[in-house]
């Protein structure tokens, strides 16, 4: 059974940093691209970032480029999202999603976690 | 990276069909056959219901179907059931390792 579990959310002050983690099981992690998606309160889904199977190819939404950094540790079956210079606009549920293929561009999001809430507020 | 355009809402009676459009540009929907659709009940994990424009994952009823014409993709839900009432989002690959979601559509079963 595929399992995708996010962690690391919480309350953080504007301008500070936070690191999200995503632990997976039930599939061969290093054969799959991975993705982060967020949903702000009352808003729609927003793609945040993607990483290919070995971390050699990465993409970011314009809204987070230069502030967020995606990475993965295939030995630990884990995906990460380092978030810096956080603002209130980054307040959202953050979802980790498994890609179906190793590459980003052909990788539909077939399994998702339940999300972790990040609240940016003073 | 502008969001794809979906109607905010759609509705139908049980047993009827509803079609949701997802309009992008020649840089995303019109240029790639990597359009997928998700069903999202608030507070739960989004569920993939269509991928690569027309394909259904195992376990998704054939009441759900997808299509694309030019820069617009569409999701049709036939034989509407009460459990189909929720939010639906399209997603398209947009080149250069980026993706873009649709604005979302709330489906109501009357």
Interface residues (C-beta under 8 A of the other chain):
Chain A: X4 X35 X37 X44 X45 X46 X47 X50 X57 X58 X59 X60 X61 X62 X63 X95 X97 X100 X104 X105 X106 X108 X109 X110 X111 X112 X113 X114 X115
Chain B: X1 X3 X32 X34 X36 X38 X40 X44 X45 X46 X47 X48 X51 X52 X57 X89 X91 X93 X95 X96 X97 X98 X99 X100 X101 X102 X103 X104
